[in-house]
Amino acid sequence: MSIAAHGLHARGQLRQRAEEAHRRLARCTLCPRCCRVDRLAGETGRCGTGALARIASYGPHFGEEAPLVGTGGSGTIFLAGCNLCCCFCQNYEISQGDETGQEVDARGFAAAMLELQAMGCHNINLVTPSHVVPQILAALIPALEGGLDIPIVFNCGGYESAETLALLDGAVDIYMPDVKFWRSATADRYAEAPDYPDRVREALAAMHRQVGDLVIGPDGIARSGLLIRHLLMPGLLAETESILRFLAASLSPASYLNIMAQYHPCGLAGRFPELDRTLTGEEYRRALEIARTLGLTRLDNPDITRLLLRLYL
């Protein structure tokens, strides 16, 4: 199974992209936070990450979307730090807490990718990668030279810079953003990112231009394209409907979508009374109904969805 980055590497463009991204670390504007710190000198901004990526853990993951998991699992690399920092993060200790992870250079990062491929994983699933794009591009060079030949998944929170996404064009096979908020006030309250709605709309459009709708092979494994997540949250069904309307009308009715029902209070969610509960069955049922009414029929794990509905209702 070939991956897109081979073409960039063969033309020498992957190294050029990696070098350009590396230079941007000196006054970091890689994400919309635009902290402008010198990460090459050890300074850190909102993401808490300097010149090297930090890997919290990695291994085959069987809890991801069906087209990523197959029989060998998704080769998931959990990266420490985050540029979005939602108050309710289910990986809070990794993204914002005390679990700092292991710093790796390009060859160490590549070694983890190659190990996952050797274990039989169907893809390399980079979790929370937005703040370490330079390190990812640099790691792809020795990984490809070492025989990496499975798709790269960019598993992000959707708070992306258009300029940074342009550096990834041709290097990423599958984009998997989690579209979280649709109102500026909501994004400000829960992630201190009032521009999130504008940035995520731009990011979705750019990702779709680069990779198109999700392509799944005859073996049921995703090859390329856009796989969209939406974390359903308590009391925010109106924003869910706005997100789904955008996907259907302005992106693609063939969008592959996972409406995730697993929200539970984590991290600092307890500071917000409205977030200090789990979802109701009616909220989940209504979200699925809205999606189907809008013509969004490529929903992940329909059998599991029906089971969850029976449990909730």
C-alpha positions as CSV (number, residue, x, y, z in Angstrom):
1,M,0.0,0.0,0.0
2,S,1.7,3.2,-1.2
3,I,1.4,6.5,0.6
4,A,1.3,10.1,-0.8
5,A,4.6,11.2,0.8
6,H,6.6,9.0,-1.5
7,G,5.9,11.4,-4.4
8,L,7.1,14.4,-2.4
9,H,10.2,12.6,-1.2
10,A,11.1,11.4,-4.7
11,R,11.0,15.0,-6.0
12,G,13.0,16.4,-3.1
13,Q,10.0,18.5,-1.9
14,L,9.5,16.7,1.4
15,R,12.9,17.8,2.6
16,Q,12.2,21.4,1.4
17,R,8.9,21.4,3.3
18,A,10.6,20.0,6.4
19,E,13.3,22.7,6.3
20,E,10.7,25.5,5.8
21,A,8.6,24.2,8.7
22,H,11.7,23.9,10.9
23,R,12.6,27.6,10.2
24,R,9.1,28.6,11.4
25,L,9.9,27.2,14.8
26,A,12.2,30.2,15.4
27,R,9.2,32.5,15.7
28,C,6.4,29.9,15.9
29,T,3.3,30.7,14.0
30,L,2.5,27.1,13.1
31,C,-1.0,27.2,14.5
32,P,-3.5,30.0,15.0
33,R,-2.2,30.7,18.5
34,C,0.8,32.5,16.8
35,C,2.8,32.4,20.1
36,R,5.9,33.7,18.2
37,V,8.2,32.0,20.7
38,D,11.6,30.6,19.6
39,R,11.1,26.9,20.0
40,L,14.5,26.2,18.5
41,A,16.0,28.0,21.6
42,G,13.9,25.9,24.0
43,E,11.0,28.4,24.4
44,T,7.5,27.0,24.6
45,G,4.1,28.6,23.8
46,R,0.6,27.3,24.5
47,C,1.4,23.8,23.2
48,G,4.3,23.4,25.8
49,T,6.6,21.9,23.2
50,G,10.1,23.0,22.1
51,A,12.2,21.9,19.2
52,L,11.6,18.2,19.5
53,A,8.4,16.2,19.4
54,R,7.4,14.3,22.5
55,I,5.8,10.9,22.2
56,A,3.6,9.9,25.2
57,S,2.9,6.4,23.9
58,Y,2.4,4.4,20.7
59,G,1.0,1.0,19.7
60,P,-1.8,-0.7,17.7
61,H,-5.2,0.9,18.5
62,F,-8.4,-1.1,18.0
63,G,-10.8,1.6,19.2
64,E,-10.6,3.9,16.2
65,E,-13.0,4.1,13.3
66,A,-13.7,0.9,11.4
67,P,-11.8,1.8,8.2
68,L,-8.7,2.6,10.2
69,V,-8.6,-0.5,12.4
70,G,-9.1,-3.5,10.2
71,T,-7.4,-6.6,11.6
72,G,-4.1,-5.1,12.5
73,G,-5.2,-2.0,14.3
74,S,-4.4,1.7,13.7
75,G,-0.7,2.5,14.5
76,T,-1.4,5.2,17.0
77,I,1.3,7.6,18.2
78,F,0.0,9.9,21.0
79,L,2.0,13.1,20.9
80,A,2.4,15.1,24.2
81,G,1.2,18.7,24.2
82,C,-1.6,20.4,22.3
83,N,-2.3,23.7,20.6
84,L,-6.1,23.7,21.4
85,C,-6.2,22.7,25.0
86,C,-9.9,22.0,25.5
87,C,-10.9,22.2,29.2
88,F,-12.7,18.8,28.9
89,C,-9.9,16.8,27.2
90,Q,-10.0,13.1,27.7
91,N,-6.3,12.9,27.3
92,Y,-5.7,15.8,29.7
93,E,-2.6,14.4,31.3
94,I,-0.9,14.0,27.9
95,S,-2.2,17.2,26.3
96,Q,-1.9,19.7,29.2
97,G,-0.9,17.8,32.4
98,D,2.1,16.3,33.9
99,E,2.8,13.5,31.4
100,T,5.5,15.1,29.4
101,G,6.4,12.2,27.1
102,Q,9.7,11.2,25.6
103,E,11.5,13.6,23.3
104,V,12.5,12.1,20.0
105,D,14.5,13.4,17.1
106,A,13.5,12.6,13.5
107,R,15.1,9.2,13.5
108,G,13.5,8.2,16.8
109,F,10.2,9.4,15.5
110,A,10.6,7.4,12.3
111,A,11.6,4.3,14.2
112,A,8.3,4.4,16.1
113,M,6.5,4.6,12.7
114,L,8.4,1.7,11.3
115,E,7.9,-0.4,14.4
116,L,4.1,0.0,14.1
117,Q,4.2,-1.0,10.4
118,A,6.2,-4.1,11.3
119,M,3.5,-5.0,13.9
120,G,1.0,-5.1,11.1
121,C,-0.8,-1.8,11.7
122,H,-2.7,-0.4,8.7
123,N,-1.7,3.2,9.1
124,I,0.3,5.7,11.2
125,N,-2.2,7.6,13.3
126,L,-0.6,10.8,14.6
127,V,-2.8,12.0,17.5
128,T,-2.7,15.8,18.4
129,P,0.0,16.6,15.7
130,S,-0.8,20.2,14.9
131,H,2.0,21.7,17.0
132,V,4.7,19.3,15.7
133,V,4.3,19.5,11.9
134,P,8.0,20.3,11.3
135,Q,9.0,17.3,13.3
136,I,6.6,15.0,11.5
137,L,7.8,16.2,8.1
138,A,11.4,15.6,9.1
139,A,10.6,12.2,10.5
140,L,8.9,11.1,7.3
141,I,12.2,11.3,5.4
142,P,14.0,8.5,7.3
143,A,10.7,6.6,7.7
144,L,10.2,6.5,4.0
145,E,13.8,5.6,3.4
146,G,13.4,2.8,5.9
147,G,10.4,1.3,4.0
148,L,7.3,3.0,5.4
149,D,4.5,2.2,3.1
150,I,1.2,2.7,5.0
151,P,-1.0,5.8,5.1
152,I,-0.4,8.8,7.3
153,V,-3.3,9.9,9.4
154,F,-3.4,13.5,10.8
155,N,-5.7,13.1,13.8
156,C,-6.2,16.7,15.0
157,G,-8.6,19.0,16.8
158,G,-9.3,21.1,13.7
159,Y,-7.6,24.3,15.0
160,E,-5.2,24.6,12.1
161,S,-3.2,27.2,10.2
162,A,-3.9,27.3,6.4
163,E,-0.2,28.0,5.8
164,T,0.8,24.9,7.9
165,L,-1.7,22.7,6.1
166,A,-0.2,23.8,2.8
167,L,3.1,22.3,4.0
168,L,1.3,19.0,4.6
169,D,-0.2,18.9,1.1
170,G,0.9,15.6,-0.4
171,A,2.5,14.4,2.8
172,V,-0.8,13.3,4.6
173,D,-3.1,10.6,3.2
174,I,-6.0,10.9,5.7
175,Y,-7.0,13.9,7.6
176,M,-9.1,13.2,10.7
177,P,-10.2,16.5,12.4
178,D,-12.6,16.6,15.3
179,V,-14.9,19.5,14.7
180,K,-15.8,20.6,18.2
181,F,-17.5,24.1,18.3
182,W,-19.4,26.3,15.9
183,R,-19.9,29.5,18.0
184,S,-17.0,31.8,18.9
185,A,-18.3,32.2,22.4
186,T,-18.4,28.5,23.0
187,A,-14.8,28.0,21.7
188,D,-13.6,30.9,23.8
189,R,-15.3,29.5,27.0
190,Y,-14.0,26.0,26.6
191,A,-10.7,26.4,24.8
192,E,-9.9,30.1,24.9
193,A,-9.9,30.0,21.1
194,P,-12.6,32.4,19.9
195,D,-11.4,32.1,16.3
196,Y,-11.8,28.3,16.3
197,P,-15.0,28.3,14.2
198,D,-13.4,30.3,11.4
199,R,-10.2,28.3,11.5
200,V,-11.9,24.9,11.5
201,R,-14.0,25.9,8.4
202,E,-10.9,27.0,6.6
203,A,-9.1,23.8,7.7
204,L,-12.0,21.5,6.5
205,A,-12.0,23.2,3.1
206,A,-8.2,22.9,2.7
207,M,-8.2,19.3,3.8
208,H,-10.9,18.3,1.5
209,R,-9.2,20.1,-1.4
210,Q,-6.0,18.1,-0.7
211,V,-7.4,14.6,-0.2
212,G,-11.1,14.6,-1.1
213,D,-13.8,12.3,0.4
214,L,-12.6,9.2,2.3
215,V,-11.6,6.3,-0.1
216,I,-12.0,2.8,1.4
217,G,-10.4,-0.2,-0.4
218,P,-12.1,-3.5,-1.1
219,D,-10.6,-4.8,2.2
220,G,-12.5,-2.2,4.1
221,I,-9.3,-0.2,5.0
222,A,-9.1,3.5,4.4
223,R,-6.6,4.6,1.7
224,S,-7.0,8.3,1.6
225,G,-9.4,11.2,2.2
226,L,-11.1,13.1,4.9
227,L,-12.7,11.4,7.9
228,I,-14.5,13.8,10.1
229,R,-15.2,13.4,13.8
230,H,-17.7,15.4,15.8
231,L,-17.6,15.1,19.6
232,L,-21.2,15.5,20.7
233,M,-21.3,17.5,23.9
234,P,-24.0,18.2,26.5
235,G,-26.4,21.0,25.6
236,L,-24.7,21.9,22.3
237,L,-27.1,20.2,19.9
238,A,-27.8,23.4,18.1
239,E,-24.1,23.7,17.3
240,T,-24.0,20.1,16.2
241,E,-26.8,20.9,13.7
242,S,-24.9,23.9,12.4
243,I,-21.7,21.7,11.9
244,L,-23.6,19.0,10.1
245,R,-25.3,21.5,7.9
246,F,-21.9,22.9,6.9
247,L,-20.6,19.5,6.1
248,A,-23.6,18.5,3.9
249,A,-24.0,21.9,2.1
250,S,-20.5,23.4,1.9
251,L,-18.1,20.5,2.1
252,S,-19.5,17.2,0.7
253,P,-22.6,15.1,1.4
254,A,-20.3,12.2,0.9
255,S,-18.3,13.2,4.0
256,Y,-17.4,10.2,6.2
257,L,-18.5,11.1,9.7
258,N,-18.2,9.8,13.2
259,I,-20.6,11.4,15.6
260,M,-18.9,10.5,18.9
261,A,-21.1,9.8,21.9
262,Q,-18.4,9.1,24.5
263,Y,-18.2,12.5,26.1
264,H,-17.8,12.5,29.9
265,P,-16.4,15.1,32.2
266,C,-12.6,15.1,32.2
267,G,-9.8,17.5,32.7
268,L,-11.2,20.8,34.0
269,A,-14.7,20.2,32.8
270,G,-15.9,20.3,36.4
271,R,-15.4,24.1,36.4
272,F,-18.3,24.4,34.0
273,P,-21.6,23.1,35.5
274,E,-23.1,22.6,32.1
275,L,-20.3,20.2,31.1
276,D,-20.4,18.2,34.3
277,R,-22.6,15.4,33.0
278,T,-22.7,12.7,30.3
279,L,-24.9,12.8,27.2
280,T,-28.5,11.7,27.1
281,G,-29.8,9.2,24.7
282,E,-32.1,11.7,23.2
283,E,-29.2,14.1,22.4
284,Y,-27.4,11.3,20.6
285,R,-30.5,10.0,18.8
286,R,-31.3,13.5,17.6
287,A,-27.8,14.1,16.3
288,L,-27.9,11.0,14.2
289,E,-31.4,11.9,13.0
290,I,-30.2,15.4,11.9
291,A,-27.2,13.9,10.0
292,R,-29.4,11.5,8.1
293,T,-32.0,14.2,7.3
294,L,-29.2,16.3,5.8
295,G,-28.1,13.4,3.6
296,L,-25.0,12.5,5.6
297,T,-25.3,8.8,5.3
298,R,-21.6,7.7,5.6
299,L,-21.7,7.3,9.4
300,D,-19.1,5.2,11.1
301,N,-20.0,1.9,12.8
302,P,-23.8,1.8,12.2
303,D,-24.1,-1.5,14.1
304,I,-22.4,0.0,17.1
305,T,-24.6,3.1,16.8
306,R,-27.8,1.0,16.9
307,L,-26.4,-0.8,20.0
308,L,-25.6,2.4,21.8
309,L,-29.1,3.8,21.0
310,R,-30.7,0.7,22.6
311,L,-28.5,1.2,25.7
312,Y,-29.2,4.9,26.0
313,L,-32.9,4.7,25.3
